[in-house]
């Protein structure tokens, strides 16, 4: 058999070389660089994943991602993010279509763009079903499925058919049934945004998407728009990264630089990765602490964050 001018024997001989070359290409990120804090003391070799006006998400060599404040980075790094290539790379990551799995096995194709806590109105008017004043029949098919799932939850059932849903709506007698939905806002193929409740996602997606929910909700209740925007950006980046890498068990960490220690010229400065213990709703963290060795650094980190377990440790001071 001849394929593209090569015999099977030659192709088999070349296969390991081809695979190694392909792996090398995949392992060489287009936007890997050394990032530096504004003092010049803290550095990290990482790939650019995404950024906005306030934060940048970087991916370390071990594949984990962390979110930094732009104001903590060097002038050179902030200038780099003004480059058109950096902007295109960020948008390419954030704008890629995602496909999410529901508990029913159904798939939802769309972009996760924000958290949401909204009141949904279900009402029958003139013989037609309306969801928040939109005719049910005009909703995208996937959102019709989601609507039936919401009705099933109201009735404390696993699922309902369309006929069963219409029968239940008729019992409302024209009165709107209002229910508060907590979940994520997704942009679907029709370019409209819809709320998808958390309870509909499979376990892996649920754990990932709920990662910053408590922080977002606290900010929402306090009208803290800056904190809400922070969690929205972390959610967008987490969703984009998880779908692209098919790793749904890894949240984006918040990088906490100890600027006081850095400015003081501490020479034994360490970065410790922290993971939340079961029951801790907060995200992972990358924190900087000082100590004469890595063991002391881990002890310092554990005392400061007892609700976390210790992950990797690296020395970051020069």
Phi and psi restraints in degrees (value plus and minus 20) as a CYANA .aco file:
   2 UNK   PHI    -134.7   -94.7
   2 UNK   PSI     110.9   150.9
   3 UNK   PHI    -149.9  -109.9
   3 UNK   PSI      96.7   136.7
   4 UNK   PHI      33.8    73.8
   4 UNK   PSI      12.5    52.5
   5 UNK   PHI      67.3   107.3
   5 UNK   PSI     -19.4    20.6
   6 UNK   PHI    -133.9   -93.9
   6 UNK   PSI     121.9   161.9
   7 UNK   PHI     -98.6   -58.6
   7 UNK   PSI     142.1   182.1
   8 UNK   PHI     -78.5   -38.5
   8 UNK   PSI     -58.8   -18.8
   9 UNK   PHI     -83.4   -43.4
   9 UNK   PSI     -62.7   -22.7
  10 UNK   PHI     -87.7   -47.7
  10 UNK   PSI     -60.8   -20.8
  11 UNK   PHI     -82.6   -42.6
  11 UNK   PSI     -59.8   -19.8
  12 UNK   PHI     -84.8   -44.8
  12 UNK   PSI     -56.9   -16.9
  13 UNK   PHI     -88.7   -48.7
  13 UNK   PSI     -55.4   -15.4
  14 UNK   PHI    -103.3   -63.3
  14 UNK   PSI     -37.6     2.4
  15 UNK   PHI     -73.7   -33.7
  15 UNK   PSI     -67.5   -27.5
  16 UNK   PHI     -80.5   -40.5
  16 UNK   PSI     -57.8   -17.8
  17 UNK   PHI     -85.4   -45.4
  17 UNK   PSI     -63.9   -23.9
  18 UNK   PHI     -82.1   -42.1
  18 UNK   PSI     -63.9   -23.9
  19 UNK   PHI     -84.6   -44.6
  19 UNK   PSI     -60.7   -20.7
  20 UNK   PHI     -84.3   -44.3
  20 UNK   PSI     -60.6   -20.6
  21 UNK   PHI     -85.3   -45.3
  21 UNK   PSI     -61.8   -21.8
  22 UNK   PHI     -84.0   -44.0
  22 UNK   PSI     -61.6   -21.6
  23 UNK   PHI     -83.4   -43.4
  23 UNK   PSI     -58.5   -18.5
  24 UNK   PHI     -83.9   -43.9
  24 UNK   PSI     -59.1   -19.1
  25 UNK   PHI     -85.0   -45.0
  25 UNK   PSI     -62.3   -22.3
  26 UNK   PHI     -88.5   -48.5
  26 UNK   PSI     -50.1   -10.1
  27 UNK   PHI    -105.1   -65.1
  27 UNK   PSI     -21.9    18.1
  28 UNK   PHI    -127.2   -87.2
  28 UNK   PSI      72.0   112.0
  29 UNK   PHI     -86.8   -46.8
  29 UNK   PSI     125.7   165.7
  30 UNK   PHI     -94.5   -54.5
  30 UNK   PSI     -39.2     0.8
  31 UNK   PHI    -145.3  -105.3
  31 UNK   PSI      12.7    52.7
  32 UNK   PHI     -97.7   -57.7
  32 UNK   PSI     117.0   157.0
  33 UNK   PHI    -183.8  -143.8
  33 UNK   PSI     150.3   190.3
  34 UNK   PHI    -112.0   -72.0
  34 UNK   PSI     102.1   142.1
  35 UNK   PHI    -121.3   -81.3
  35 UNK   PSI     125.5   165.5
  36 UNK   PHI    -152.9  -112.9
  36 UNK   PSI     122.9   162.9
  37 UNK   PHI     -96.1   -56.1
  37 UNK   PSI     152.3   192.3
  38 UNK   PHI     -90.1   -50.1
  38 UNK   PSI     -33.6     6.4
  39 UNK   PHI    -107.4   -67.4
  39 UNK   PSI     -37.2     2.8
  40 UNK   PHI      65.6   105.6
  40 UNK   PSI     -20.1    19.9
  41 UNK   PHI    -107.1   -67.1
  41 UNK   PSI     -67.7   -27.7
  42 UNK   PHI    -105.5   -65.5
  42 UNK   PSI     110.4   150.4
  43 UNK   PHI    -154.9  -114.9
  43 UNK   PSI     134.5   174.5
  44 UNK   PHI    -170.0  -130.0
  44 UNK   PSI     113.2   153.2
  45 UNK   PHI    -108.8   -68.8
  45 UNK   PSI      95.9   135.9
  46 UNK   PHI    -176.7  -136.7
  46 UNK   PSI     143.1   183.1
  47 UNK   PHI    -115.3   -75.3
  47 UNK   PSI     125.0   165.0
  48 UNK   PHI     -93.7   -53.7
  48 UNK   PSI     108.7   148.7
  49 UNK   PHI    -127.4   -87.4
  49 UNK   PSI     -70.1   -30.1
  50 UNK   PHI    -183.0  -143.0
  50 UNK   PSI     140.7   180.7
  51 UNK   PHI    -176.1  -136.1
  51 UNK   PSI     141.5   181.5
  52 UNK   PHI    -156.3  -116.3
  52 UNK   PSI    -177.4  -137.4
  53 UNK   PHI     -92.3   -52.3
  53 UNK   PSI     -37.5     2.5
  54 UNK   PHI    -137.2   -97.2
  54 UNK   PSI     -49.2    -9.2
  55 UNK   PHI    -157.3  -117.3
  55 UNK   PSI     141.7   181.7
  56 UNK   PHI    -153.0  -113.0
  56 UNK   PSI     119.0   159.0
  57 UNK   PHI    -124.7   -84.7
  57 UNK   PSI     104.1   144.1
  58 UNK   PHI    -136.4   -96.4
  58 UNK   PSI     127.9   167.9
  59 UNK   PHI    -132.0   -92.0
  59 UNK   PSI     100.6   140.6
  60 UNK   PHI     -94.3   -54.3
  60 UNK   PSI     151.5   191.5
  61 UNK   PHI     -83.2   -43.2
  61 UNK   PSI     -47.8    -7.8
  62 UNK   PHI    -101.1   -61.1
  62 UNK   PSI     -16.1    23.9
  63 UNK   PHI      71.6   111.6
  63 UNK   PSI     -30.6     9.4
  64 UNK   PHI    -100.9   -60.9
  64 UNK   PSI     132.0   172.0
  65 UNK   PHI    -137.2   -97.2
  65 UNK   PSI     125.6   165.6
  66 UNK   PHI    -157.1  -117.1
  66 UNK   PSI     130.4   170.4
  67 UNK   PHI    -129.0   -89.0
  67 UNK   PSI     104.3   144.3
  68 UNK   PHI    -132.3   -92.3
  68 UNK   PSI     131.1   171.1
  69 UNK   PHI     -97.5   -57.5
  69 UNK   PSI     113.8   153.8
  70 UNK   PHI     -80.5   -40.5
  70 UNK   PSI     -53.5   -13.5
  71 UNK   PHI     -86.2   -46.2
  71 UNK   PSI     -37.3     2.7
  72 UNK   PHI    -107.4   -67.4
  72 UNK   PSI     -30.6     9.4
  73 UNK   PHI    -110.9   -70.9
  73 UNK   PSI     143.8   183.8
  74 UNK   PHI     -88.8   -48.8
  74 UNK   PSI     141.7   181.7
  75 UNK   PHI     -79.5   -39.5
  75 UNK   PSI     -58.6   -18.6
  76 UNK   PHI     -82.9   -42.9
  76 UNK   PSI     -60.6   -20.6
  77 UNK   PHI     -86.5   -46.5
  77 UNK   PSI     -61.4   -21.4
  78 UNK   PHI     -87.4   -47.4
  78 UNK   PSI     -54.3   -14.3
  79 UNK   PHI     -86.9   -46.9
  79 UNK   PSI     -59.5   -19.5
  80 UNK   PHI     -78.1   -38.1
  80 UNK   PSI     -58.1   -18.1
  81 UNK   PHI     -92.9   -52.9
  81 UNK   PSI     -30.0    10.0
  82 UNK   PHI    -104.0   -64.0
  82 UNK   PSI     -30.6     9.4
  83 UNK   PHI     -89.9   -49.9
  83 UNK   PSI     124.0   164.0
  84 UNK   PHI     -81.2   -41.2
  84 UNK   PSI     -56.5   -16.5
  85 UNK   PHI     -83.1   -43.1
  85 UNK   PSI     -60.4   -20.4
  86 UNK   PHI     -84.5   -44.5
  86 UNK   PSI     -62.8   -22.8
  87 UNK   PHI     -83.3   -43.3
  87 UNK   PSI     -63.1   -23.1
  88 UNK   PHI     -84.9   -44.9
  88 UNK   PSI     -59.5   -19.5
  89 UNK   PHI     -83.6   -43.6
  89 UNK   PSI     -63.0   -23.0
  90 UNK   PHI     -83.8   -43.8
  90 UNK   PSI     -68.0   -28.0
  91 UNK   PHI     -85.0   -45.0
  91 UNK   PSI     -56.5   -16.5
  92 UNK   PHI     -82.1   -42.1
  92 UNK   PSI     -58.7   -18.7
  93 UNK   PHI     -90.9   -50.9
  93 UNK   PSI     -63.6   -23.6
  94 UNK   PHI     -96.1   -56.1
  94 UNK   PSI     -45.8    -5.8
  95 UNK   PHI    -116.8   -76.8
  95 UNK   PSI     -20.2    19.8
  96 UNK   PHI     -89.0   -49.0
  96 UNK   PSI     116.8   156.8
  97 UNK   PHI     -80.7   -40.7
  97 UNK   PSI     124.3   164.3
  98 UNK   PHI    -141.9  -101.9
  98 UNK   PSI     131.9   171.9
  99 UNK   PHI    -145.3  -105.3
  99 UNK   PSI      99.6   139.6
 100 UNK   PHI    -131.3   -91.3
 100 UNK   PSI     123.8   163.8
 101 UNK   PHI    -119.3   -79.3
 101 UNK   PSI     112.6   152.6
 102 UNK   PHI    -114.4   -74.4
 102 UNK   PSI     146.7   186.7
 103 UNK   PHI     -80.7   -40.7
 103 UNK   PSI     -48.0    -8.0
 104 UNK   PHI     -96.4   -56.4
 104 UNK   PSI     -30.5     9.5
 105 UNK   PHI      75.4   115.4
 105 UNK   PSI     -31.5     8.5
 106 UNK   PHI     -86.3   -46.3
 106 UNK   PSI     134.3   174.3
 107 UNK   PHI    -130.7   -90.7
 107 UNK   PSI     120.1   160.1
 108 UNK   PHI    -138.0   -98.0
 108 UNK   PSI     100.3   140.3
 109 UNK   PHI    -121.2   -81.2
 109 UNK   PSI     101.6   141.6
 110 UNK   PHI     151.6   191.6
 110 UNK   PSI     156.3   196.3
 111 UNK   PHI    -120.2   -80.2
 111 UNK   PSI     110.3   150.3
 112 UNK   PHI     -98.1   -58.1
 112 UNK   PSI      99.5   139.5
 113 UNK   PHI    -137.5   -97.5
 113 UNK   PSI     -37.6     2.4
 114 UNK   PHI    -192.7  -152.7
 114 UNK   PSI     148.5   188.5
 115 UNK   PHI    -104.8   -64.8
 115 UNK   PSI     143.2   183.2
 116 UNK   PHI    -173.9  -133.9
 116 UNK   PSI     121.0   161.0
 117 UNK   PHI    -154.0  -114.0
 117 UNK   PSI      84.6   124.6
 118 UNK   PHI    -152.6  -112.6
 118 UNK   PSI     138.1   178.1
 119 UNK   PHI    -116.3   -76.3
 119 UNK   PSI     102.6   142.6
 120 UNK   PHI    -124.7   -84.7
 120 UNK   PSI     112.7   152.7
 121 UNK   PHI    -127.0   -87.0
 121 UNK   PSI     107.2   147.2
 122 UNK   PHI    -135.1   -95.1
 122 UNK   PSI     101.2   141.2
 123 UNK   PHI    -168.8  -128.8
 123 UNK   PSI     126.9   166.9
 124 UNK   PHI    -125.9   -85.9
 124 UNK   PSI     101.8   141.8
 125 UNK   PHI    -154.1  -114.1
 125 UNK   PSI     111.6   151.6
 126 UNK   PHI      31.2    71.2
 126 UNK   PSI      18.7    58.7
 127 UNK   PHI      57.9    97.9
 127 UNK   PSI     -14.9    25.1
 128 UNK   PHI    -137.6   -97.6
 128 UNK   PSI     131.7   171.7
 129 UNK   PHI    -113.6   -73.6
 129 UNK   PSI     110.6   150.6
 130 UNK   PHI    -141.8  -101.8
 130 UNK   PSI     117.3   157.3
 131 UNK   PHI    -135.5   -95.5
 131 UNK   PSI      91.3   131.3
 132 UNK   PHI      29.6    69.6
 132 UNK   PSI      27.7    67.7
 133 UNK   PHI      47.3    87.3
 133 UNK   PSI      -7.0    33.0
 134 UNK   PHI    -130.4   -90.4
 134 UNK   PSI     111.9   151.9
 135 UNK   PHI     -80.7   -40.7
 135 UNK   PSI     110.4   150.4
 136 UNK   PHI     -75.5   -35.5
 136 UNK   PSI     -61.1   -21.1
 137 UNK   PHI     -86.0   -46.0
 137 UNK   PSI     -39.2     0.8
 138 UNK   PHI    -113.5   -73.5
 138 UNK   PSI     -22.8    17.2
 139 UNK   PHI     -94.3   -54.3
 139 UNK   PSI     132.4   172.4
 140 UNK   PHI     -77.7   -37.7
 140 UNK   PSI     126.0   166.0
 141 UNK   PHI     -71.0   -31.0
 141 UNK   PSI     -60.9   -20.9
 142 UNK   PHI     -85.6   -45.6
 142 UNK   PSI     -52.6   -12.6
 143 UNK   PHI    -100.1   -60.1
 143 UNK   PSI     -41.7    -1.7
 144 UNK   PHI     -84.8   -44.8
 144 UNK   PSI     -59.9   -19.9
 145 UNK   PHI     -82.6   -42.6
 145 UNK   PSI     -64.5   -24.5
 146 UNK   PHI     -81.6   -41.6
 146 UNK   PSI     -60.6   -20.6
 147 UNK   PHI     -80.0   -40.0
 147 UNK   PSI     -63.5   -23.5
 148 UNK   PHI     -84.3   -44.3
 148 UNK   PSI     -55.4   -15.4
 149 UNK   PHI     -86.5   -46.5
 149 UNK   PSI     -57.7   -17.7
 150 UNK   PHI     -85.0   -45.0
 150 UNK   PSI     -63.9   -23.9
 151 UNK   PHI     -82.5   -42.5
 151 UNK   PSI     -59.7   -19.7
 152 UNK   PHI     -81.4   -41.4
 152 UNK   PSI     -60.9   -20.9
 153 UNK   PHI     -85.8   -45.8
 153 UNK   PSI     -59.5   -19.5
 154 UNK   PHI     -78.3   -38.3
 154 UNK   PSI     -59.3   -19.3
 155 UNK   PHI    -107.1   -67.1
 155 UNK   PSI     -17.5    22.5
 156 UNK   PHI      39.0    79.0
 156 UNK   PSI      24.3    64.3
 157 UNK   PHI    -140.7  -100.7
 157 UNK   PSI     141.1   181.1
 158 UNK   PHI     -92.4   -52.4
 158 UNK   PSI     -56.0   -16.0
 159 UNK   PHI    -182.4  -142.4
 159 UNK   PSI     140.2   180.2
 160 UNK   PHI    -158.6  -118.6
 160 UNK   PSI     130.5   170.5
 161 UNK   PHI    -100.7   -60.7
 161 UNK   PSI     150.3   190.3
 162 UNK   PHI     -83.3   -43.3
 162 UNK   PSI     -59.5   -19.5
 163 UNK   PHI     -84.2   -44.2
 163 UNK   PSI     -61.3   -21.3
 164 UNK   PHI     -85.4   -45.4
 164 UNK   PSI     -56.8   -16.8
 165 UNK   PHI     -84.9   -44.9
 165 UNK   PSI     -66.6   -26.6
 166 UNK   PHI     -81.8   -41.8
 166 UNK   PSI     -58.2   -18.2
 167 UNK   PHI     -84.0   -44.0
 167 UNK   PSI     -60.8   -20.8
 168 UNK   PHI     -86.3   -46.3
 168 UNK   PSI     -61.0   -21.0
 169 UNK   PHI     -82.6   -42.6
 169 UNK   PSI     -55.9   -15.9
 170 UNK   PHI     -82.9   -42.9
 170 UNK   PSI     -48.6    -8.6
 171 UNK   PHI     -91.0   -51.0
 171 UNK   PSI     -33.8     6.2
 172 UNK   PHI     -95.0   -55.0
 172 UNK   PSI     -38.7     1.3
 173 UNK   PHI      43.7    83.7
 173 UNK   PSI      12.0    52.0
 174 UNK   PHI      68.8   108.8
 174 UNK   PSI     -30.4     9.6
 175 UNK   PHI     -97.7   -57.7
 175 UNK   PSI     117.7   157.7
 176 UNK   PHI     -91.7   -51.7
 176 UNK   PSI     117.9   157.9
 177 UNK   PHI    -119.9   -79.9
 177 UNK   PSI      98.7   138.7
 178 UNK   PHI    -129.0   -89.0
 178 UNK   PSI     114.1   154.1
 179 UNK   PHI    -158.4  -118.4
 179 UNK   PSI     120.2   160.2
 180 UNK   PHI    -107.3   -67.3
 180 UNK   PSI     106.1   146.1
 181 UNK   PHI    -130.4   -90.4
 181 UNK   PSI     111.5   151.5
 182 UNK   PHI    -135.7   -95.7
 182 UNK   PSI     108.0   148.0
 183 UNK   PHI    -198.9  -158.9
 183 UNK   PSI    -168.7  -128.7
 184 UNK   PHI    -137.7   -97.7
 184 UNK   PSI     130.1   170.1
 185 UNK   PHI    -110.4   -70.4
 185 UNK   PSI     105.2   145.2
 186 UNK   PHI    -141.1  -101.1
 186 UNK   PSI     117.5   157.5
 187 UNK   PHI    -111.2   -71.2
 187 UNK   PSI      96.5   136.5
 188 UNK   PHI    -113.3   -73.3
 188 UNK   PSI    -194.8  -154.8
 189 UNK   PHI     -81.7   -41.7
 189 UNK   PSI     -46.9    -6.9
 190 UNK   PHI    -101.6   -61.6
 190 UNK   PSI     -15.1    24.9
 191 UNK   PHI      49.4    89.4
 191 UNK   PSI      -8.5    31.5
 192 UNK   PHI    -115.5   -75.5
 192 UNK   PSI     138.9   178.9
 193 UNK   PHI    -124.8   -84.8
 193 UNK   PSI     116.2   156.2
 194 UNK   PHI    -152.6  -112.6
 194 UNK   PSI     126.7   166.7
 195 UNK   PHI    -105.9   -65.9
 195 UNK   PSI     106.4   146.4
 196 UNK   PHI    -131.2   -91.2
 196 UNK   PSI      95.7   135.7
 197 UNK   PHI     -82.0   -42.0
 197 UNK   PSI     126.0   166.0
 198 UNK   PHI     -76.6   -36.6
 198 UNK   PSI     -60.2   -20.2
 199 UNK   PHI     -84.7   -44.7
 199 UNK   PSI     -33.3     6.7
 200 UNK   PHI    -104.3   -64.3
 200 UNK   PSI     -37.8     2.2
 201 UNK   PHI    -100.7   -60.7
 201 UNK   PSI     130.9   170.9
 202 UNK   PHI     -86.2   -46.2
 202 UNK   PSI     149.2   189.2
 203 UNK   PHI     -77.7   -37.7
 203 UNK   PSI     -65.4   -25.4
 204 UNK   PHI     -84.2   -44.2
 204 UNK   PSI     -65.6   -25.6
 205 UNK   PHI     -86.4   -46.4
 205 UNK   PSI     -60.0   -20.0
 206 UNK   PHI     -78.8   -38.8
 206 UNK   PSI     -69.4   -29.4
 207 UNK   PHI     -81.1   -41.1
 207 UNK   PSI     -61.3   -21.3
 208 UNK   PHI     -88.4   -48.4
 208 UNK   PSI     -70.0   -30.0
 209 UNK   PHI     -90.3   -50.3
 209 UNK   PSI     -44.3    -4.3
 210 UNK   PHI    -104.5   -64.5
 210 UNK   PSI     -21.0    19.0
 211 UNK   PHI     -72.2   -32.2
 211 UNK   PSI     -61.6   -21.6
 212 UNK   PHI    -130.8   -90.8
 212 UNK   PSI      -6.0    34.0
 213 UNK   PHI     -82.0   -42.0
 213 UNK   PSI     -65.9   -25.9
 214 UNK   PHI     -82.6   -42.6
 214 UNK   PSI     -59.4   -19.4
 215 UNK   PHI     -87.7   -47.7
 215 UNK   PSI     -62.4   -22.4
 216 UNK   PHI     -83.3   -43.3
 216 UNK   PSI     -63.9   -23.9
 217 UNK   PHI     -84.1   -44.1
 217 UNK   PSI     -61.8   -21.8
 218 UNK   PHI     -81.5   -41.5
 218 UNK   PSI     -62.4   -22.4
 219 UNK   PHI     -87.0   -47.0
 219 UNK   PSI     -58.2   -18.2
 220 UNK   PHI     -81.4   -41.4
 220 UNK   PSI     -62.9   -22.9
 221 UNK   PHI     -91.4   -51.4
 221 UNK   PSI     -42.8    -2.8
 222 UNK   PHI    -117.5   -77.5
 222 UNK   PSI     -17.7    22.3
 223 UNK   PHI      36.5    76.5
 223 UNK   PSI      15.6    55.6
 224 UNK   PHI    -109.7   -69.7
 224 UNK   PSI      67.7   107.7
 225 UNK   PHI     -87.4   -47.4
 225 UNK   PSI     -53.1   -13.1
 226 UNK   PHI     -85.7   -45.7
 226 UNK   PSI     -65.3   -25.3
 227 UNK   PHI     -85.1   -45.1
 227 UNK   PSI     -57.5   -17.5
 228 UNK   PHI     -82.4   -42.4
 228 UNK   PSI     -63.2   -23.2
 229 UNK   PHI     -82.7   -42.7
 229 UNK   PSI     -57.6   -17.6
 230 UNK   PHI     -80.1   -40.1
 230 UNK   PSI     -68.1   -28.1
 231 UNK   PHI     -90.5   -50.5
 231 UNK   PSI     -52.2   -12.2
 232 UNK   PHI     -83.0   -43.0
 232 UNK   PSI     -64.9   -24.9
 233 UNK   PHI     -85.9   -45.9
 233 UNK   PSI     -59.2   -19.2
 234 UNK   PHI     -86.0   -46.0
 234 UNK   PSI     -57.8   -17.8
 235 UNK   PHI     -82.8   -42.8
 235 UNK   PSI     -68.4   -28.4
 236 UNK   PHI     -77.8   -37.8
 236 UNK   PSI     -64.4   -24.4
 237 UNK   PHI     -89.1   -49.1
 237 UNK   PSI     -61.0   -21.0
 238 UNK   PHI     -81.9   -41.9
 238 UNK   PSI     -64.7   -24.7
 239 UNK   PHI     -83.8   -43.8
 239 UNK   PSI     -65.1   -25.1
 240 UNK   PHI     -83.6   -43.6
 240 UNK   PSI     -65.0   -25.0
 241 UNK   PHI     -86.3   -46.3
 241 UNK   PSI     -65.2   -25.2
 242 UNK   PHI     -80.6   -40.6
 242 UNK   PSI     -64.2   -24.2
 243 UNK   PHI     -88.3   -48.3
 243 UNK   PSI     -61.9   -21.9
 244 UNK   PHI     -85.8   -45.8
 244 UNK   PSI     -58.2   -18.2
 245 UNK   PHI    -116.6   -76.6
 245 UNK   PSI     -27.1    12.9
 246 UNK   PHI      35.4    75.4
 246 UNK   PSI      18.7    58.7
 247 UNK   PHI    -142.7  -102.7
 247 UNK   PSI      81.4   121.4
 248 UNK   PHI    -118.2   -78.2
 248 UNK   PSI     -13.5    26.5
 249 UNK   PHI    -125.4   -85.4
 249 UNK   PSI      -3.4    36.6
 250 UNK   PHI    -149.2  -109.2
 250 UNK   PSI      87.6   127.6
 251 UNK   PHI    -103.3   -63.3
 251 UNK   PSI     140.5   180.5
 252 UNK   PHI    -100.3   -60.3
 252 UNK   PSI     108.5   148.5
 253 UNK   PHI     -98.8   -58.8
 253 UNK   PSI     135.4   175.4
 254 UNK   PHI    -117.4   -77.4
 254 UNK   PSI     101.2   141.2
 255 UNK   PHI    -104.8   -64.8
 255 UNK   PSI      98.5   138.5
 256 UNK   PHI    -128.9   -88.9
 256 UNK   PSI      80.1   120.1
 257 UNK   PHI    -101.9   -61.9
 257 UNK   PSI     109.0   149.0
 258 UNK   PHI    -103.1   -63.1
 258 UNK   PSI      62.9   102.9
 259 UNK   PHI     -84.3   -44.3
 259 UNK   PSI     -49.8    -9.8
 260 UNK   PHI     -84.7   -44.7
 260 UNK   PSI     -63.9   -23.9
 261 UNK   PHI     -87.7   -47.7
 261 UNK   PSI     -58.1   -18.1
 262 UNK   PHI     -84.8   -44.8
 262 UNK   PSI     -66.2   -26.2
 263 UNK   PHI     -85.5   -45.5
 263 UNK   PSI     -49.9    -9.9
 264 UNK   PHI     -93.5   -53.5
 264 UNK   PSI     -26.4    13.6
 265 UNK   PHI      58.9    98.9
 265 UNK   PSI       3.9    43.9
 266 UNK   PHI     -80.2   -40.2
 266 UNK   PSI     109.0   149.0
 267 UNK   PHI    -106.9   -66.9
 267 UNK   PSI     -49.3    -9.3
 268 UNK   PHI    -119.9   -79.9
 268 UNK   PSI      54.7    94.7
 269 UNK   PHI    -124.1   -84.1
 269 UNK   PSI     111.6   151.6
 270 UNK   PHI    -145.7  -105.7
 270 UNK   PSI     128.8   168.8
 271 UNK   PHI    -127.0   -87.0
 271 UNK   PSI     104.4   144.4
 272 UNK   PHI    -135.7   -95.7
 272 UNK   PSI     108.5   148.5
 273 UNK   PHI    -107.8   -67.8
 273 UNK   PSI     109.8   149.8
 274 UNK   PHI    -139.3   -99.3
 274 UNK   PSI     116.7   156.7
 275 UNK   PHI    -136.1   -96.1
 275 UNK   PSI     116.7   156.7
 276 UNK   PHI     -84.3   -44.3
 276 UNK   PSI     117.8   157.8
 277 UNK   PHI     -94.1   -54.1
 277 UNK   PSI     141.4   181.4
 278 UNK   PHI     -72.9   -32.9
 278 UNK   PSI     113.5   153.5
 279 UNK   PHI      73.0   113.0
 279 UNK   PSI     -32.8     7.2
 280 UNK   PHI    -109.4   -69.4
 280 UNK   PSI      93.0   133.0
 281 UNK   PHI    -101.6   -61.6
 281 UNK   PSI     -20.0    20.0
 282 UNK   PHI    -110.0   -70.0
 282 UNK   PSI     140.4   180.4
 283 UNK   PHI     -96.7   -56.7
 283 UNK   PSI     147.1   187.1
 284 UNK   PHI     -80.0   -40.0
 284 UNK   PSI     143.5   183.5
 285 UNK   PHI    -157.7  -117.7
 285 UNK   PSI     127.7   167.7
 286 UNK   PHI    -132.3   -92.3
 286 UNK   PSI      92.5   132.5
 287 UNK   PHI    -137.6   -97.6
 287 UNK   PSI     133.0   173.0
 288 UNK   PHI    -126.5   -86.5
 288 UNK   PSI     108.6   148.6
 289 UNK   PHI    -154.2  -114.2
 289 UNK   PSI     144.9   184.9
 290 UNK   PHI    -137.3   -97.3
 290 UNK   PSI     131.8   171.8
 291 UNK   PHI    -198.5  -158.5
 291 UNK   PSI     140.0   180.0
 292 UNK   PHI     -90.8   -50.8
 292 UNK   PSI     -41.1    -1.1
 293 UNK   PHI    -171.5  -131.5
 293 UNK   PSI     157.4   197.4
 294 UNK   PHI     -86.7   -46.7
 294 UNK   PSI     -51.1   -11.1
 295 UNK   PHI     -84.7   -44.7
 295 UNK   PSI     -64.7   -24.7
 296 UNK   PHI     -83.0   -43.0
 296 UNK   PSI     -59.2   -19.2
 297 UNK   PHI     -81.4   -41.4
 297 UNK   PSI     -62.0   -22.0
 298 UNK   PHI     -84.7   -44.7
 298 UNK   PSI     -59.8   -19.8
 299 UNK   PHI     -84.2   -44.2
 299 UNK   PSI     -61.6   -21.6
 300 UNK   PHI     -81.1   -41.1
 300 UNK   PSI     -64.4   -24.4
 301 UNK   PHI     -83.6   -43.6
 301 UNK   PSI     -62.4   -22.4
 302 UNK   PHI     -85.8   -45.8
 302 UNK   PSI     -56.2   -16.2
 303 UNK   PHI     -87.5   -47.5
 303 UNK   PSI     -57.8   -17.8
 304 UNK   PHI     -94.2   -54.2
 304 UNK   PSI     -52.9   -12.9
 305 UNK   PHI    -151.2  -111.2
 305 UNK   PSI      53.2    93.2
 306 UNK   PHI     -86.0   -46.0
 306 UNK   PSI     -37.8     2.2
 307 UNK   PHI    -106.0   -66.0
 307 UNK   PSI      -8.7    31.3
 308 UNK   PHI    -143.9  -103.9
 308 UNK   PSI     137.4   177.4
 309 UNK   PHI    -125.6   -85.6
 309 UNK   PSI     133.8   173.8
 310 UNK   PHI    -101.1   -61.1
 310 UNK   PSI     115.4   155.4
 311 UNK   PHI    -130.8   -90.8
 311 UNK   PSI    -157.5  -117.5
 312 UNK   PHI     -91.3   -51.3
 312 UNK   PSI     134.9   174.9
 313 UNK   PHI    -152.3  -112.3
 313 UNK   PSI     117.1   157.1
 314 UNK   PHI    -163.1  -123.1
 314 UNK   PSI     128.6   168.6
 315 UNK   PHI    -103.8   -63.8
 315 UNK   PSI     111.3   151.3
 316 UNK   PHI    -137.0   -97.0
 316 UNK   PSI     -34.5     5.5
 317 UNK   PHI    -102.3   -62.3
 317 UNK   PSI     128.2   168.2
